[in-house]
């Protein structure tokens, strides 16, 4: 099975795409391999997706596996060209706070953190120790995991990793 693994560790089965979607995927992947300017690439893949799904609303399009794959390639190109940075644990922590708490203050009260310290962490000026991060996540019902980096030189390219069918 050909699969695509995103930066967020989502896995998409490329063989499950329709023939039309696979054709668009191949065109977008081939263009991505040429390392075009990020804005040029974005315009290219969005146009390809729009032509493929003219009947779908933008919201419906954004929920398709092909859109998410192309969006991931877009993010990788933006990172490689210095327009953005890869997300890290602080982005995940920020998301948890935004979705589960009415405010940063409420989060800090719940887990026993100083608001100034949290601000420095979320603004990338300070790190949380692994011990403290594990304690905070445990209190919130989450856990720390270790996984292979997708951009590590030994990691498999997004579209080439194959698994035997089970």
N, C-alpha and C positions, 0 to 999 in steps of 0.2 A: 504494500500500500504506500503510495506517495503521500507524504503529509507535509504540512506547513505549520511550524511552531512560531507563534508570535513572541514579541518581547514580554508580553504578559503571561507567557506559558500556555496560551490557548492553542489547541491542536485542531487543525482542519484537514480533513481527508480530501486531497485534490482529486482523487479518482471518483469521488461522489459528486463532483461538479458536473453539470450538464455539458454536452459537447460545446455549446456556445460559450458557456462560462469558462471552460478549459481553454478555449481559443483566446478569450480576453485575458485570462490569467497568463498565458504564454506570451502574449504581446506586451503586457505590462511588465512581466518578469524580464523579458529580453531588453526592454527599454531601461528598466532599473539597472540591469547589468552594465549599461553604458555610462552610468553615473551622471545623468543629466543634471542641470540645475534643478534645485528642489522645486521651485515654483513651476517650471516647465513640466516636470514629472507629475506634479499634483494636477495640473490642468489636463494632462494626457490621460491619466487613469480615471479621473472623474468623467471626462467626455466618453471614455470607453464604457464605463458603467451606465451612464445615462442612455447611451445608444442601445445597450443590451436590455434595459428595463424601462422603456418609455412609459409604460402603463402604471408603474409603481410610484407612490409618493416618496419624497426624500426620506421620510422617517422609515418607510418600509425598506427602501434601498439600503439604508445604514445598518439594517439588521441582517443582511445577507452575508453568508460566509465570504463571498468574493469581495465585498466591500471591506470587510474587516481585514482580509489578507492584504488588499491594496493599501488600506490605511496604515497597516503595519510597515509595509515597504516604504511608504511615505515617511513614517516616523524614523525609520532606520536611516533614510537618506538625509533627513533633517539633522539627525544626530551626527552623522558622518561629515556633513558640511558645516557643522557648528551653529546651526540655527536654534537648536534646543539641546537639552541634555537628557540622558537616560534617567528614568525615575529611580528613586531609591526608597528606603524604608520610611523616610520622612514624608514622602508623598502619600504613601499608604496610610500612615498615621494621621495625616491631615484629612484624608478621605474618611477614615473611621470617625474622627471628631466631628466632621461636618454632617455625617449621616446618622450618627447615634447620640449626639449631644446638642442641646440648644445653644451652647457657647463653649469657647475654650475654657472659660472660668468653670463651668459645670464639669468639664472633663478633668481639669486640674483638681477640683474638689473631690471628685470620685476616685482618682488614682493617687492623690497626695503629691502632686507636682507643683512647683512654684511657677506662676504664669510667666515670669521673666525668663526662666530657664526654658520653658516650652517654646516661647517666642524665639529664643536664640537657636533652638534645635530646628524649628520649622523654617527659619530663615537661613538655614545652612551655615550658621556661624558656630555651632557646637554640635557634638554628637552625644547620644545617649549610650551609656555603657550597655553591653550585651546583657548583663545581669539585670539592670534596671528595665531595659526594654522587654525582656522576658517576663519580668514581674508585672509590668503594665499590661502587656498583651494577655497574660494569664488572667488578670483581673477582669479583662474585657471579653474573655472567651476566645482568644486567639492564641496562636503559638508561632514561634520562630521556626522556619524550615530552611534547609540548605539545598540548593539546586545548582546545576551547572549553568554558568552564564551563557547566554545565547550568542554573545559576541566574542567569546573566548576562542583563541586560534584553533583549539582542538575540537571545538563544537562543530556539529554538522551544519551545513548550509540549510536555510529554511526549506527549500523545496526538494532536497535530494535524499532526505532520510527515509528509509523504507523499513517497514516492519512486516514480518511474516503474518499472514492472515491466521487468525486463531479460531 
